[in-house]
């Protein structure tokens, strides 16, 4: 099938998990997948994109448009209304597009015009009554676990340094960096080791893999989440996790050791940071992640949706 992937990106590249998903579907099932990136947000940005998508599909034989994120779907639905009535639309909703009230109204409007909706989290299903599947985004599980010592040496980190990764960039308010900094400052006052706090911003996939293996803990304290990739990847890289109970965290961390789901209080976060800093633990049981989120298994489910939608 000829499939157009549509997603929002500020970097002129698809998000890694979207790119990896498309690659596996191409390599394993023979789909011809092309990416269209919406570079500018806002009402004007999405309207301009809708005309561009319309022109692209009009001149290319596209059978399915798979759009990621609800707001991006608005541009696709507008384009479809212009003339693309034969093209089937599939939407993957990732969390904030449903969890945020300001975005939910647009996302649910777009969902009414799609051939099928994919939700990455069980908790999102309360807004849908039909025509949906729950399929989290997968991860590339084919990695080596041998970067810890090398990366720490390259960064100049000693064995006593305690490295904490933040789940995203510090400028993303929905990730609650303000709370995270309160936790870090409180913890530094109690920790005898040098504490280094790093935001995950500006790194490519290989660098993130190396950082996760070199670091000592991943810290997540978001206001809202869908099915956070960063936690799946942390577990994959044997990096212990401290997180609040948000989105599909419990499903992701189920049966995984050293993945701590805690109340969102300073005392609880600092307690587990102190616990990990004293023991230097790693995650040993990665099997639940490998079994539930391997990209090939996720691609198989999505391919079935493509085939079903294309028949109707």
N, C-alpha and C positions, 0 to 999 in steps of 0.2 A: 504494500500500500504506500501511496505517497502522502506523507503526513507533515504538516507544518506545526512546529513547536513555537508558541508565542509566550514570551515572559518579559518581565520588567527587569532591566539591568542598567546600572549606572557605569559599569566598567566596559561596556561594549563586548562583553562575553557572557554567555549563559552562566547561571550559578552552577558550581561544580556538580551538585546532586542532580540537576536537570540535565546537564551535559552527559553525565555518566548513564543516566536512565535512557536517554536517547541513543547513546552508543550501543548499549546492550541490546536494545530492541532492534537496532539496525543490524548488528552483527549476528544475532541469534535467530532473528525472524525475517530478515531480509527487507525490512521496511526502509523506504527512502525518506529520510527525515532531514528537514531543513529548519534552521532556526530564524525566527524573526524577533528582534529585540526592541522593546519599547524603551527608548532612552530618556524620555522626558515625562514626568508625572504631571499631575494637575489636569483639570478639565480640558484645557487646550491641547496638552500633550497627548491625551488619550483620543481626542477627536481627530487630531492630525494622523495618529497611528491608524485609526479605523479606515481612513481613506487610503492610506498606504497599503494596509492589509488587503483591502478590497481590490486595489490594482494588482497586487502580487498574485492573489488567487485567481483573478480574472484571466491572467496571462499564463498561469501555470496550472497543470492538472493536479489539484489537491483533493484527496478524498476525505481526509479528517484533519481538523485543526485541534490540537491538544494544547490548551492554554493553562498556564500555571498562575495562580493568584486571581482572586475575584475581581479586583479593579482592572487588571489586564483583560479579563473576560469581557468587560464592558466594551472595549474597543473592538473586540472580535464580534460581539453580538450586533453592534452598530453596523459593522462591515457586512455581516450576514444579512441584515435587514435590507441593505442596499441592493444586493442581488445574489448573494451566495446561498440560495435556498437549498441547493443540493449538497452542500458541504456540511458534514456532521461535525458538531462541536463537542468536545469533551473538556471539562474543567476540573483541574485539581486545586482544591482549597487547602491552604497551608496553615491556617490558624488565626492570624491577626485579621485576615479578611472576613472571618466569621465572628471571632471573639470581640472585635471592636465594633461597638454599635454604629459608629460613624461610617464604617466600611460595609457592615453586614447588609444594610438595605440595598446597596448596589450589587453585592455578591449574590444575594438571594434573587434579585431581579434577573441577573444573568443566568442563574441556575435554571430558571423556568424555560429558557430557550436552548439549553444544552441537551444533547442526546444522552449523556451520562455524566454524573458528578462523582468525583473521587475525593474522599475526605481522608486526611492523614491521621486523624485522631477520632477515637470513639466518642469523645465528649462533644464533638461538633455535630453528631448525628441528631441531637434533639431539635435542630433547626430544619431537618429534612425528613420527609415522610415517605418518599418513593424515589426511584430512579437514582440510587447512589450506592457506592461501595466504599468500604473502609480499607484503604491500602496505604500504609505509611511509606514514605520515601525510603529507598534502600541505601545501602552503603557498599562501597567496594571493599570486600573482606580480604582481598589478596594483597596483604602487606607483610613486611618482615618486621619482627620485633627486636631490632638490633641497633637502634639509633640512640639509645639513652646515654651511654658513656661518651660516645663521640660528640653528640650535640652539647652536652654539658661542658665538655672540654673546649669546644669551639666558642661557647658563650662566656667562658671564664667562670663558670659556676663551680663551686667546691661541693664536696659531698655533704657538707653541713648546711649549705644554702637551701632554703625552702622556697620552691618555685610554685606560685599559684597562677593559674590561668583564669581569666574572666571569659565567660561564655560567648562574648561578642565584643563589639567596640564600645568604648566608654561614652560615645555620643548617642547611643540608642536608649532613649528614656524608658522604653517598655521593658528593657532588661534590668532596670533599677540599679544603675551604677552607683547612685548616691548611697543606697543601703550597703552595697558591696564595699565601698570605701570606708564606711563606718566599721564594718566587720574587720577589714584589714588593719585599720588604725588601732582598733581594740586588741586585735590579736598580736600586733607588733609589740605592744606594751607588755605582753605576757610571754612572748617567745624569745628564747635565748639565741636563736639562729638568725642569720640575715634573711629577711623576707623580701622576695621580689614578686611584684604583681604585674602581670602582663595582659593587655587586651589582645583579643584575636582580631586584628585589623591589618590589612595590607599583606597578608601572607598567601602564597599559593599552596596548593594541596600538599605537595611534598614537604614544605616547610611546616605546615600544621601537623602533619604526621610526626615529624621529628620533634617539634615542640611538645606535643602530647606525651611522647615517650620520655622526654627529658624532664618534664615537669613532675610535681609531686601531687597536685590535686587540681581538679576542675571545679570552679565555683559558678553556680547558676542560682539566680535569685529573682527571676523574671516576674513581672506582674501577670503576664499571660504567655502561653506557648501553645503550639499545636503538638507536633511530634518532633522535638528538637534533635536535629542531626548531630549537633555538637556533643550531646550526651552519648549517642550511639557510637560516635567516632572515638570519644574518650574511652569508653569501655573496650572498644576494638583495640585500642592502643595501650590497654592495661592501666590507664590512668584513673585513680580513685576519684569519686565524684561526691560533692556535697551540694544538695539541691533542695529547694522547697517543692511541695507537692503541687505541680502545675502541669497542665496539659496531660500528655500520655506518659509522664515520668514513671509512674508505678508499673505500667505495662513494659516500658523499656528496661527498667532496672530489676524486674522480677527475676529472682533466683541468682542475681549477680552479687558477688561478694564485694565489700568495700565501696558500695554505692549507697550513700547515706541520704535518705529523704527525711528532712527535719523541719520542724516548725520555723517560720521565718522570724526568728528573734536573734539578736546579737549573741546572747549567751549560748544558744544552740549551735550556731555556726562556728563560733570561736571554740566551743568544746570539741567539736569534731576536727577542726583545724589543728588544735593542740594534740589531739589523739593521733592524727596522722603524722604530725611533725616529730612525735616521739618514737614512732614505729617504722616509718619509711615503708609503708605497705604498698603493694601493687594489686591490681585486679588479676585474679588467677582464673576464674571461671567465666570465660568469654562466650561459651557455647550458646547461651540463650540469645545473644545478639546475632551470632552466626546463623542460628536456626530461623530467627524471625525476620531479619532485615537484610539478608544477602541480596544484592542487586539482581541476581539471576532469578531468584524466586519471585521478587516483586515484578520483574519484567514479564514473567510468565502470566501473572494475574492481569497485568495491563494489556498484554497482547490478546488475551481472551476477550477483554472489553472491546478492543479495536475490531476484532472479528465479529462479535455480536452486533455492534453498532453498524458495521458496514453491511451486514445482511439485511437490516431493517430499513 
